[in-house]
Amino acid sequence: MEERLALHERLELQEILAFKNICLTKSSTMKGLVGCDELKSILEMDVTEGKKHVQQLSKLIKDREVVM
């Protein structure tokens, strides 16, 4: 894979990362409020996967050089 990102790719990654962080915050909050065990399980899985995605996106942004 190319080790560089175009500026528009970097901006897209930052937008996706912001969206993922909002989703992660919502799922984390909601899992403490729901009464349904099945829904709570789904939210817990969403939080686990969301954390992985945030880490991957953050690493990608950090490790890639931006070219103009």
Biopython code that builds the backbone (N, CA, C, O; Angstrom):
import numpy as np
from Bio.PDB.StructureBuilder import StructureBuilder

atoms = [
    (1, "MET", "N", (0.832, -1.175, 0.000)),
    (1, "MET", "CA", (0.000, 0.000, 0.000)),
    (1, "MET", "C", (0.880, 1.243, 0.000)),
    (1, "MET", "O", (1.977, 1.237, 0.558)),
    (2, "GLU", "N", (0.399, 2.295, -0.621)),
    (2, "GLU", "CA", (1.112, 3.566, -0.684)),
    (2, "GLU", "C", (1.277, 4.129, 0.725)),
    (2, "GLU", "O", (0.353, 4.068, 1.536)),
    (3, "GLU", "N", (2.441, 4.670, 1.009)),
    (3, "GLU", "CA", (2.734, 5.195, 2.339)),
    (3, "GLU", "C", (2.348, 6.663, 2.493)),
    (3, "GLU", "O", (2.642, 7.277, 3.519)),
    (4, "ARG", "N", (1.695, 7.226, 1.483)),
    (4, "ARG", "CA", (1.315, 8.633, 1.545)),
    (4, "ARG", "C", (-0.181, 8.786, 1.299)),
    (4, "ARG", "O", (-0.828, 7.922, 0.708)),
    (5, "LEU", "N", (-0.701, 9.898, 1.765)),
    (5, "LEU", "CA", (-2.111, 10.213, 1.562)),
    (5, "LEU", "C", (-2.227, 11.559, 0.854)),
    (5, "LEU", "O", (-1.475, 12.491, 1.140)),
    (6, "ALA", "N", (-3.164, 11.646, -0.057)),
    (6, "ALA", "CA", (-3.486, 12.945, -0.628)),
    (6, "ALA", "C", (-4.238, 13.741, 0.438)),
    (6, "ALA", "O", (-4.823, 13.169, 1.357)),
    (7, "LEU", "N", (-4.214, 15.049, 0.304)),
    (7, "LEU", "CA", (-4.857, 15.902, 1.297)),
    (7, "LEU", "C", (-6.333, 15.545, 1.474)),
    (7, "LEU", "O", (-6.824, 15.493, 2.602)),
    (8, "HIS", "N", (-7.040, 15.302, 0.377)),
    (8, "HIS", "CA", (-8.468, 14.974, 0.489)),
    (8, "HIS", "C", (-8.679, 13.635, 1.200)),
    (8, "HIS", "O", (-9.690, 13.448, 1.877)),
    (9, "GLU", "N", (-7.737, 12.710, 1.050)),
    (9, "GLU", "CA", (-7.841, 11.426, 1.757)),
    (9, "GLU", "C", (-7.658, 11.630, 3.262)),
    (9, "GLU", "O", (-8.360, 11.025, 4.072)),
    (10, "ARG", "N", (-6.715, 12.480, 3.617)),
    (10, "ARG", "CA", (-6.470, 12.787, 5.030)),
    (10, "ARG", "C", (-7.710, 13.426, 5.657)),
    (10, "ARG", "O", (-8.105, 13.080, 6.771)),
    (11, "LEU", "N", (-8.311, 14.355, 4.930)),
    (11, "LEU", "CA", (-9.514, 15.015, 5.435)),
    (11, "LEU", "C", (-10.660, 14.028, 5.594)),
    (11, "LEU", "O", (-11.409, 14.100, 6.569)),
    (12, "GLU", "N", (-10.805, 13.110, 4.651)),
    (12, "GLU", "CA", (-11.843, 12.074, 4.749)),
    (12, "GLU", "C", (-11.608, 11.186, 5.969)),
    (12, "GLU", "O", (-12.548, 10.852, 6.691)),
    (13, "LEU", "N", (-10.358, 10.808, 6.194)),
    (13, "LEU", "CA", (-10.036, 9.979, 7.362)),
    (13, "LEU", "C", (-10.368, 10.704, 8.663)),
    (13, "LEU", "O", (-10.894, 10.101, 9.599)),
    (14, "GLN", "N", (-10.060, 11.994, 8.719)),
    (14, "GLN", "CA", (-10.366, 12.760, 9.923)),
    (14, "GLN", "C", (-11.875, 12.856, 10.147)),
    (14, "GLN", "O", (-12.345, 12.802, 11.284)),
    (15, "GLU", "N", (-12.621, 12.999, 9.065)),
    (15, "GLU", "CA", (-14.080, 13.057, 9.176)),
    (15, "GLU", "C", (-14.643, 11.715, 9.657)),
    (15, "GLU", "O", (-15.529, 11.682, 10.511)),
    (16, "ILE", "N", (-14.134, 10.625, 9.113)),
    (16, "ILE", "CA", (-14.575, 9.289, 9.534)),
    (16, "ILE", "C", (-14.216, 9.053, 10.999)),
    (16, "ILE", "O", (-15.013, 8.500, 11.757)),
    (17, "LEU", "N", (-13.016, 9.473, 11.393)),
    (17, "LEU", "CA", (-12.580, 9.308, 12.780)),
    (17, "LEU", "C", (-13.487, 10.088, 13.735)),
    (17, "LEU", "O", (-13.852, 9.579, 14.795)),
    (18, "ALA", "N", (-13.844, 11.295, 13.373)),
    (18, "ALA", "CA", (-14.744, 12.094, 14.213)),
    (18, "ALA", "C", (-16.099, 11.401, 14.342)),
    (18, "ALA", "O", (-16.664, 11.337, 15.433)),
    (19, "PHE", "N", (-16.616, 10.885, 13.233)),
    (19, "PHE", "CA", (-17.899, 10.177, 13.247)),
    (19, "PHE", "C", (-17.823, 8.928, 14.123)),
    (19, "PHE", "O", (-18.733, 8.663, 14.908)),
    (20, "LYS", "N", (-16.741, 8.162, 13.991)),
    (20, "LYS", "CA", (-16.569, 6.940, 14.790)),
    (20, "LYS", "C", (-16.500, 7.272, 16.280)),
    (20, "LYS", "O", (-17.050, 6.545, 17.107)),
    (21, "ASN", "N", (-15.827, 8.367, 16.619)),
    (21, "ASN", "CA", (-15.740, 8.772, 18.025)),
    (21, "ASN", "C", (-17.106, 9.134, 18.589)),
    (21, "ASN", "O", (-17.419, 8.799, 19.731)),
    (22, "ILE", "N", (-17.916, 9.815, 17.793)),
    (22, "ILE", "CA", (-19.272, 10.154, 18.240)),
    (22, "ILE", "C", (-20.095, 8.884, 18.440)),
    (22, "ILE", "O", (-20.801, 8.749, 19.439)),
    (23, "CYS", "N", (-20.003, 7.961, 17.494)),
    (23, "CYS", "CA", (-20.734, 6.690, 17.607)),
    (23, "CYS", "C", (-20.276, 5.902, 18.831)),
    (23, "CYS", "O", (-21.092, 5.312, 19.538)),
    (24, "LEU", "N", (-18.989, 5.897, 19.072)),
    (24, "LEU", "CA", (-18.431, 5.182, 20.216)),
    (24, "LEU", "C", (-18.936, 5.783, 21.528)),
    (24, "LEU", "O", (-19.288, 5.053, 22.455)),
    (25, "THR", "N", (-18.968, 7.091, 21.602)),
    (25, "THR", "CA", (-19.477, 7.768, 22.793)),
    (25, "THR", "C", (-20.947, 7.427, 23.027)),
    (25, "THR", "O", (-21.355, 7.148, 24.154)),
    (26, "LYS", "N", (-21.733, 7.453, 21.962)),
    (26, "LYS", "CA", (-23.165, 7.154, 22.088)),
    (26, "LYS", "C", (-23.381, 5.708, 22.535)),
    (26, "LYS", "O", (-24.170, 5.454, 23.445)),
    (27, "SER", "N", (-22.690, 4.765, 21.905)),
    (27, "SER", "CA", (-22.856, 3.355, 22.265)),
    (27, "SER", "C", (-22.413, 3.092, 23.701)),
    (27, "SER", "O", (-23.055, 2.333, 24.427)),
    (28, "SER", "N", (-21.314, 3.722, 24.103)),
    (28, "SER", "CA", (-20.824, 3.553, 25.477)),
    (28, "SER", "C", (-21.836, 4.069, 26.485)),
    (28, "SER", "O", (-22.061, 3.447, 27.523)),
    (29, "THR", "N", (-22.438, 5.193, 26.183)),
    (29, "THR", "CA", (-23.433, 5.779, 27.075)),
    (29, "THR", "C", (-24.706, 4.942, 27.106)),
    (29, "THR", "O", (-25.254, 4.671, 28.174)),
    (30, "MET", "N", (-25.163, 4.540, 25.947)),
    (30, "MET", "CA", (-26.430, 3.812, 25.846)),
    (30, "MET", "C", (-26.376, 2.430, 26.483)),
    (30, "MET", "O", (-27.379, 1.957, 27.018)),
    (31, "LYS", "N", (-25.215, 1.775, 26.431)),
    (31, "LYS", "CA", (-25.152, 0.416, 26.989)),
    (31, "LYS", "C", (-25.394, 0.407, 28.493)),
    (31, "LYS", "O", (-25.810, -0.610, 29.048)),
    (32, "GLY", "N", (-25.137, 1.523, 29.150)),
    (32, "GLY", "CA", (-25.417, 1.621, 30.577)),
    (32, "GLY", "C", (-26.865, 1.953, 30.892)),
    (32, "GLY", "O", (-27.301, 1.850, 32.039)),
    (33, "LEU", "N", (-27.603, 2.351, 29.872)),
    (33, "LEU", "CA", (-28.980, 2.794, 30.090)),
    (33, "LEU", "C", (-30.033, 1.796, 29.644)),
    (33, "LEU", "O", (-31.182, 1.873, 30.080)),
    (34, "VAL", "N", (-29.660, 0.854, 28.777)),
    (34, "VAL", "CA", (-30.661, -0.067, 28.229)),
    (34, "VAL", "C", (-30.965, -1.191, 29.216)),
    (34, "VAL", "O", (-30.119, -1.585, 30.018)),
    (35, "GLY", "N", (-32.186, -1.691, 29.135)),
    (35, "GLY", "CA", (-32.597, -2.789, 30.000)),
    (35, "GLY", "C", (-32.536, -4.137, 29.310)),
    (35, "GLY", "O", (-32.428, -5.169, 29.973)),
    (36, "CYS", "N", (-32.603, -4.141, 27.997)),
    (36, "CYS", "CA", (-32.617, -5.378, 27.215)),
    (36, "CYS", "C", (-31.201, -5.956, 27.138)),
    (36, "CYS", "O", (-30.279, -5.290, 26.668)),
    (37, "ASP", "N", (-31.036, -7.186, 27.596)),
    (37, "ASP", "CA", (-29.718, -7.823, 27.592)),
    (37, "ASP", "C", (-29.169, -8.013, 26.184)),
    (37, "ASP", "O", (-27.967, -7.870, 25.958)),
    (38, "GLU", "N", (-30.044, -8.335, 25.239)),
    (38, "GLU", "CA", (-29.599, -8.540, 23.860)),
    (38, "GLU", "C", (-29.083, -7.229, 23.261)),
    (38, "GLU", "O", (-28.046, -7.212, 22.598)),
    (39, "LEU", "N", (-29.796, -6.151, 23.492)),
    (39, "LEU", "CA", (-29.360, -4.844, 22.993)),
    (39, "LEU", "C", (-28.067, -4.417, 23.672)),
    (39, "LEU", "O", (-27.182, -3.855, 23.028)),
    (40, "LYS", "N", (-27.956, -4.680, 24.966)),
    (40, "LYS", "CA", (-26.735, -4.348, 25.701)),
    (40, "LYS", "C", (-25.535, -5.099, 25.123)),
    (40, "LYS", "O", (-24.445, -4.540, 25.002)),
    (41, "SER", "N", (-25.740, -6.360, 24.769)),
    (41, "SER", "CA", (-24.682, -7.166, 24.164)),
    (41, "SER", "C", (-24.257, -6.590, 22.815)),
    (41, "SER", "O", (-23.067, -6.521, 22.506)),
    (42, "ILE", "N", (-25.236, -6.180, 22.022)),
    (42, "ILE", "CA", (-24.933, -5.575, 20.717)),
    (42, "ILE", "C", (-24.137, -4.286, 20.905)),
    (42, "ILE", "O", (-23.167, -4.043, 20.187)),
    (43, "LEU", "N", (-24.540, -3.470, 21.856)),
    (43, "LEU", "CA", (-23.833, -2.215, 22.114)),
    (43, "LEU", "C", (-22.414, -2.466, 22.620)),
    (43, "LEU", "O", (-21.490, -1.739, 22.255)),
    (44, "GLU", "N", (-22.234, -3.483, 23.453)),
    (44, "GLU", "CA", (-20.891, -3.820, 23.938)),
    (44, "GLU", "C", (-19.987, -4.258, 22.789)),
    (44, "GLU", "O", (-18.814, -3.888, 22.739)),
    (45, "MET", "N", (-20.539, -5.051, 21.862)),
    (45, "MET", "CA", (-19.757, -5.451, 20.682)),
    (45, "MET", "C", (-19.428, -4.231, 19.832)),
    (45, "MET", "O", (-18.323, -4.119, 19.302)),
    (46, "ASP", "N", (-20.385, -3.318, 19.701)),
    (46, "ASP", "CA", (-20.168, -2.104, 18.926)),
    (46, "ASP", "C", (-19.055, -1.260, 19.543)),
    (46, "ASP", "O", (-18.229, -0.700, 18.823)),
    (47, "VAL", "N", (-19.029, -1.167, 20.859)),
    (47, "VAL", "CA", (-17.982, -0.413, 21.549)),
    (47, "VAL", "C", (-16.620, -1.059, 21.315)),
    (47, "VAL", "O", (-15.644, -0.365, 21.027)),
    (48, "THR", "N", (-16.551, -2.374, 21.437)),
    (48, "THR", "CA", (-15.288, -3.088, 21.228)),
    (48, "THR", "C", (-14.758, -2.873, 19.814)),
    (48, "THR", "O", (-13.589, -2.539, 19.624)),
    (49, "GLU", "N", (-15.623, -3.066, 18.832)),
    (49, "GLU", "CA", (-15.219, -2.877, 17.434)),
    (49, "GLU", "C", (-14.909, -1.409, 17.149)),
    (49, "GLU", "O", (-13.963, -1.098, 16.425)),
    (50, "GLY", "N", (-15.703, -0.516, 17.717)),
    (50, "GLY", "CA", (-15.488, 0.917, 17.507)),
    (50, "GLY", "C", (-14.129, 1.366, 18.013)),
    (50, "GLY", "O", (-13.460, 2.173, 17.366)),
    (51, "LYS", "N", (-13.714, 0.850, 19.167)),
    (51, "LYS", "CA", (-12.391, 1.191, 19.703)),
    (51, "LYS", "C", (-11.285, 0.727, 18.766)),
    (51, "LYS", "O", (-10.306, 1.443, 18.551)),
    (52, "LYS", "N", (-11.439, -0.469, 18.209)),
    (52, "LYS", "CA", (-10.446, -0.984, 17.255)),
    (52, "LYS", "C", (-10.376, -0.090, 16.027)),
    (52, "LYS", "O", (-9.289, 0.230, 15.544)),
    (53, "HIS", "N", (-11.541, 0.313, 15.523)),
    (53, "HIS", "CA", (-11.581, 1.156, 14.329)),
    (53, "HIS", "C", (-10.944, 2.517, 14.592)),
    (53, "HIS", "O", (-10.213, 3.036, 13.748)),
    (54, "VAL", "N", (-11.218, 3.092, 15.751)),
    (54, "VAL", "CA", (-10.634, 4.384, 16.106)),
    (54, "VAL", "C", (-9.113, 4.266, 16.178)),
    (54, "VAL", "O", (-8.401, 5.145, 15.693)),
    (55, "GLN", "N", (-8.617, 3.198, 16.774)),
    (55, "GLN", "CA", (-7.168, 2.989, 16.852)),
    (55, "GLN", "C", (-6.553, 2.825, 15.469)),
    (55, "GLN", "O", (-5.494, 3.385, 15.188)),
    (56, "GLN", "N", (-7.212, 2.061, 14.607)),
    (56, "GLN", "CA", (-6.703, 1.852, 13.252)),
    (56, "GLN", "C", (-6.682, 3.152, 12.461)),
    (56, "GLN", "O", (-5.699, 3.458, 11.785)),
    (57, "LEU", "N", (-7.757, 3.911, 12.544)),
    (57, "LEU", "CA", (-7.817, 5.180, 11.820)),
    (57, "LEU", "C", (-6.781, 6.164, 12.355)),
    (57, "LEU", "O", (-6.127, 6.858, 11.577)),
    (58, "SER", "N", (-6.628, 6.228, 13.668)),
    (58, "SER", "CA", (-5.638, 7.122, 14.273)),
    (58, "SER", "C", (-4.229, 6.761, 13.834)),
    (58, "SER", "O", (-3.423, 7.640, 13.529)),
    (59, "LYS", "N", (-3.936, 5.480, 13.803)),
    (59, "LYS", "CA", (-2.615, 5.020, 13.368)),
    (59, "LYS", "C", (-2.375, 5.363, 11.903)),
    (59, "LYS", "O", (-1.285, 5.798, 11.533)),
    (60, "LEU", "N", (-3.376, 5.171, 11.087)),
    (60, "LEU", "CA", (-3.253, 5.477, 9.664)),
    (60, "LEU", "C", (-2.980, 6.964, 9.458)),
    (60, "LEU", "O", (-2.119, 7.334, 8.659)),
    (61, "ILE", "N", (-3.706, 7.807, 10.170)),
    (61, "ILE", "CA", (-3.500, 9.254, 10.056)),
    (61, "ILE", "C", (-2.103, 9.628, 10.538)),
    (61, "ILE", "O", (-1.425, 10.444, 9.914)),
    (62, "LYS", "N", (-1.675, 9.033, 11.642)),
    (62, "LYS", "CA", (-0.368, 9.352, 12.225)),
    (62, "LYS", "C", (0.792, 8.878, 11.350)),
    (62, "LYS", "O", (1.796, 9.576, 11.211)),
    (63, "ASP", "N", (0.652, 7.695, 10.763)),
    (63, "ASP", "CA", (1.768, 7.073, 10.051)),
    (63, "ASP", "C", (1.941, 7.519, 8.603)),
    (63, "ASP", "O", (3.003, 7.310, 8.018)),
    (64, "ARG", "N", (0.927, 8.121, 8.027)),
    (64, "ARG", "CA", (0.994, 8.460, 6.602)),
    (64, "ARG", "C", (1.340, 9.927, 6.387)),
    (64, "ARG", "O", (0.791, 10.818, 7.035)),
    (65, "GLU", "N", (2.246, 10.148, 5.477)),
    (65, "GLU", "CA", (2.620, 11.498, 5.073)),
    (65, "GLU", "C", (1.551, 12.040, 4.126)),
    (65, "GLU", "O", (1.001, 11.303, 3.307)),
    (66, "VAL", "N", (1.266, 13.331, 4.246)),
    (66, "VAL", "CA", (0.290, 13.968, 3.358)),
    (66, "VAL", "C", (1.039, 14.635, 2.217)),
    (66, "VAL", "O", (1.998, 15.377, 2.432)),
    (67, "VAL", "N", (0.587, 14.360, 1.005)),
    (67, "VAL", "CA", (1.175, 15.000, -0.181)),
    (67, "VAL", "C", (0.150, 15.948, -0.778)),
    (67, "VAL", "O", (-1.058, 15.721, -0.711)),
    (68, "MET", "N", (0.662, 16.994, -1.354)),
    (68, "MET", "CA", (-0.244, 17.981, -1.959)),
    (68, "MET", "C", (-0.133, 17.961, -3.454)),
    (68, "MET", "O", (-0.820, 18.723, -4.134)),
]
sb = StructureBuilder()
sb.init_structure("model")
sb.init_model(0)
sb.init_chain("A")
sb.init_seg("    ")
for serial, (resi, resn, name, xyz) in enumerate(atoms, 1):
    if name == "N":
        sb.init_residue(resn, " ", resi, " ")
    sb.init_atom(name, np.array(xyz, "f"), 0.0, 1.0, " ", f" {name:<3s}", serial, name[0])
structure = sb.get_structure()
